[in-house]
Amino acid sequence: MKIIFVCMLCSIFASLSLSQEMVQVAAGTFQMGSTDSLDNGAIPLHSVTLGSFNIDEYEVTYEKWTEVYNWGLTHGYADLAAGTNGFNHSGTNNPITGVNWYDIAKWCNARSEKNGFPPVYYTSSALDTVYRTGDIDLAANAVKWNVNGYRLPTEAEWEFAARGGNNSLGYIYSGSNTKGDVAWYAANSDFGTHTVGTKAANELGIYDMSGNIYEWCFDWYGAYSSESQTDPKGPAIGSNRVMRGGSFYYDDGSQRVTYRGDDFVMSNYRSYGTYGFRCVQTIGTGVGIGKVSRDIPLDFSLSQNYPDPFNPSTTIRYALPARSLVRIVIYNLLGQVVKVLTDAEQQPGYQSVVWNANAASGMYFYRIEASSIDNPNNRFVETKKMLLLK
């Protein structure tokens, strides 16, 4: 009966329209690349330092794409593609497919403008005309990297997030050493996309960075320096753009966090179903531009963990309306501390953290204590219960 109950919860959750929330990836330094022969086109292992950024918790879904697409058609984005609802899909909230790299760059700008953020991509290095139509092979100097509009991740940002950022446990795949725990791929996908977020999350609470669909990055595909780098943007020119994460279609090493894929970017060429994407935002510049975005909450809140009941991991989501000091602690029924999940300064937005429970079955409590850094009197404390079943 316990298993049936958990499956019923999963089914109900999958049928709902998912909000496109973002997860904060704190600034850090990591070893990017690989020396493993299983990693196609592996970047030489080298040190990379990145600033903080937000990244979509889920791959952008067909529903999310359509919402922005419909807005864009009446706001200057006249040639956006409608896209398709995954490929041979199962359920709702499948990743968007059937769109090319140009469509995605323009859509990112449309999402920014719709939500009150400054657009990131421009038609030239003059940075005076927003990229809304046409097929332009954007160079790094046509990008406003320091504003907080939506954009594609750089390859380095994608890999850091897939590895679990500063919380990385060194997994082969994004969140596990067992591919099937975190990825839809040829052996378990029935050769189709699936509802996003139905496999386990990685250490940061990000889903599907292994499998389901390949994800486009900003970078041109090419050689990387083996020297230490800070916020790299990839080669200056190229013919193919980078893709990461593997897809439902393959049963190879492509779901590994270090595996590199690529494909050409061409007018009127749109993959039949294995390519999609997720967005990132640079943190810290011009938040809100005087407007309220649906991606920045108005108030503190703590959501019920999902799944619940759970085994062995669950995701706790919460909302921060301002830059805050955040502490989230797991307690047992005796009030003893089981795990401190986070105790750090965090940026405003929708956040999440994963508890990989190495504990006995039973009832547990999770408690958030958050206070605005700019207004310490603006404090939030809440406790919720959850059930671990083994």
N, C-alpha and C positions, 0 to 999 in steps of 0.2 A: 504493500500500500504506500509506503514512503516513496518508492521509486516512481509509482504512478502519479503521486501528488506533485513531485518535482517536475515530471514531464509535462503535466497539465500547466504548471506555472510557465515553463519554457514556451509552450505552445501559445499561451495567452500573450506573453511578452512579445513573441515574434510577430504576432498579428497587429501590434500597435504601430502607429507611425512614430519612428524614432526621431528625437530632436538631435540636431547635429551639434553636439556639445564638443568642447575642446579640452585637451589635457595639457597642463603646463609641463614643459621639459626644461628643467633648471639648467643654467649655464654649467659647462663642465669640459673636461679634457678626457679623451679616450683614444684607444688605439684603433684606428680605422684601417680596413683592408684585411688581407688574409694571405697566408702562405700555403693554404690547403689546395691541393690539385683539383678538388671537387668544386671549387669556386671559380666559375667561368669568368675569364677576363679580370681576375682578382686585382684590386689595387694593392700596391706594395704596402705592407704594414707600416704605419707611421702615425705620429701623434697629431691629433686635431683638437683645437680648442674652439668651442662654439658659445655664442651668447644664448640667453634664454629665448624660448619661443613657445607658442601654443601650437598644437597639432590636433586635427580632427580625431576624435575617439574612434570613429568608424570611417570606412571608405565612404565617399560621397554616394548617396543612394539615388536611385532614379527619381524618387519622390522629391528629394531635396533639389536635385538638378532641375526638375520640372518647375518647382516653385520659383526659382531664380530665373530660369529660362523664360517663363511667361512674363515676369516683370521686365526682363531685359529687352524683349521684343518691342516694348512700348517706350523704352528709354535709351534708344540709340544702338542697341545690340541686334541689328537687323538680320544678321546671317548666322546666328547661333544654331547649331544642330539640335534637333529634338532628342537625339539619343535613343537608347533602347533599355528596357527593364531587364538588365542582366542578360544571361544567355542560357536557354533551356532551363529557366530558373525554377527554383523551389521556393514557394511562399512569397511574402511581400518584403519590401525594404532590401532588395538586392542592389548591388553596386551598379551605378550608371556604366553603360558600355556603349559602343557605337558612336563615340565622339573622338576627335583627334586632338593632338596637342594644342593646335591653334584654338579650337573650340574651348578647351579647358582654360587657357590663359585668359581669354576674353570673359569666360564665365566667372573666373576668380574676381576680375574687376567688377562685373555686374553684382556679384555677391557683396563686395565691399561697398559699392555705392548704395545698394538696396538697404544695407544695414548701417549706413552712416559713417563708414570708414573711408579713408582716402584710398583711391585705387593705386595699385603697385606698378602695373605694366603700362609703358608708353611706346609711341610709335618710333621714337628715335632718342638719341642721347641728349637731345635738347630738353626732354622731360616736360614738354608743354602740350602734348596732345595725347589724351587717354586712348589706349588701345581698345577699340570697340568693334571694329569690323576688319575684314581682310585676313590674309595669311602672312604674318610677319615673323621672320626668324629672329626673335628677340635676342639681343646681346645683353650681357650683364650691365652695361652702362645705360640701358634703356629701362632699368628697374630702380624704383625707389625702395631700397632695401631697408631703410630705417623707419618707414612708416608702418602702421599696424593694420593695413589692409590685408586681404587674403591673397595667397600666392601658392605656387607649387613649392614643395620643399627642395632645397639643394640635396644633392646626393649624400653629402655628409650629415645634414640634418635628418634625412630619412634613416640612415644607418644608425645614428645615435639613438633616435627614438625607438627603432626596432630592437636594438640591443637592450632597451630598458633604461637608457640614460644613466644617471648616477646611481640608479637602483639595480643596475645590471647584475645578473647572476651568471653571466657567461654562457647562456644557452646557445645551441646551434640554430634553433628556430626562434621566432619572436615569442618568447614566454615559456619554452619547454625544449627539452632534448628529444621529446617524442613528437614527431610531426603531426600525427592525428589528433593530438590534444588541442592544437592551436590552428590547424590549417585544413582547408578544403583543397584536396588535390585529387589526382586521377583515381587513386585507389578507394576513395570514400565519397566522391562528389557526384557520382552518377553522371559525370561529364556535363555539369551545369553549375552556375553560380548559386549561392545560398544566401539567406537572410544574414545581413552583417551582424556581428556580435554574438553568434550562436556557438562559437568555439571559445576556449578560454582566452583571457586577456594576457598581455605581457606584464612585466613588473611595474609599468607605469599605468596600467589600466587601459591600454590601447589594444584594439581588436584587429585581427585579420591582416597584420603586417606580414604574415606568412600565408600564402595561398589565397584562394577565392579569385582574385584578379591581380594581374601585374599592375603596379602603380607608377605612373609617370613622375619623373623628377624634372627640375629645371635644366640641369646640366646637359651640355653636349657630351656625348660618349667619347672617351679618349684616355690617354695616359695621364696618370697622376704623379706628382712629385713624391719621392720617398722622404722628403724633408718635412719637418714640423710645419703645420699650417694653422692659421686662424681664420675661421669663417670662409673656407674655400668655396668658390663658385664653379669649379671645373674648367675645362679648356675654353679658350676664347671663341673658337669656331669649331664646326664639325658638320657632319651630314646626318647623324643619328642622335636621338636624345636617349637618356638613361631611363631604364625601367627597373624596378626592384620588386622583390617579394614573391615571384612565382604566381601560378594560377591554378584553377581547378582542373586544367586540361592536362597538366604534366605530372609525371611521377619521377622526378629527377632531383637534382640538388638545388633547383631554382628557388625553393622556399626557404633556403638558408639566409640568415641576415646579412651575409657577406657576398652572396652571389650577385653578379651584375648581368642585367639584360639590356638590350637596346633595340631600337627599331627606327626606321626613317620617318621623318615628318614630311608629309606631302599633302598638297591641296586635294580635297575630295577623297582622300583615303582615310577610311575609318575602320578599325578592327571589327571583325564580326562578333567579338564578345569576350576577349581575354584581357583587355586593357581598361583601366580606370584610374582613380587618383584619390588623394585626400589633400586638404589645404593646411597651410601653416600661417601663423601670424607672428611677426616680430613683436616682442614685448617692450613696452616702455616709452613709446613716442606718440603723443597726440591722442591718447585714448578717448574715444567718443566724439572728438571734434565738436564738442558742444551738443551732441545728440546722444540719445540712449539707444544702444544696439541690443537686439534680442540676445546677443552672445555675451553681454555683460549684465548680470542680474541686478535687480534693484535692491534686493535684500539678501541677508544670510539665510541659508537653508541647509538641511541635512535630509537626504533621501533614504528610503529603505534600501538596504543592501540587496544586490541581485547577483546570483539567485539566492533565494531564501525559502526553504532550507538549502544547504549547500554542502558540497564535498568535492575537492578539498579546498577550493578557492572561491572567493566572493569579492565583488566590487562595491565599494562605498563611494557614492557620489555626493558632492556638496557644492554650494554656491557661495562665492565671495563677491560682494559688491565693491570692494576696495582692496588695496594692497593690505595684507593682514598677516599677523602672527597666528599660526594654526598649529594646534596640537590635537591629534586623534589617537585615542588609546583604547585597546581591547581589555575588558575585564571579565573575570569569571563570576559565577554566582556568589562567591565569597567576597567579592569586591577586590580581589587581587589582580594586579596588573599582569596581563598575559603577553601583550605586545604593544609597543609604541610604534604606530604606523607612520606618523610624521610629526615633526616638531621643528617647524621652520617658517621663514617668511615666504609668502606666496603672492602671486599677482592676482588681480581681479579676474573673475570668470567662473566657468563651470569646471570643477576639478573632480578628480577621482583617484582612489588609491585601492590597491588590491591586497587582501589578506590571504596569503597562502598558509592555511592553518595546519600547523604541526601540533595538534592538540586532540584531546579526547572528545567524543561525541557529547553534546549537551548544549544548554542555553548559554549564550555569551551576550555581553553588552558592548556597544561601541559609543564613545563619547567624544564630541568635538568641542573644543574651546577655541574661539577665534576672536581677535580684536583688531580693529582698524589701526594701522600704524599712524595715520594722519589724525585720527580721532580715537584715542584709547578708550573713551567712554562708550564708543559704539562696539559693544561686546555681544557675543552670541555663544550660548552653551546649550547643548541638547544631547540627550542619550536615547538610543534605540536598542532593541534587542534583536538577536538573530539566532538561528538554530543550525548547529553543525551535526550532520548525520553521517555516520560511517557504517 
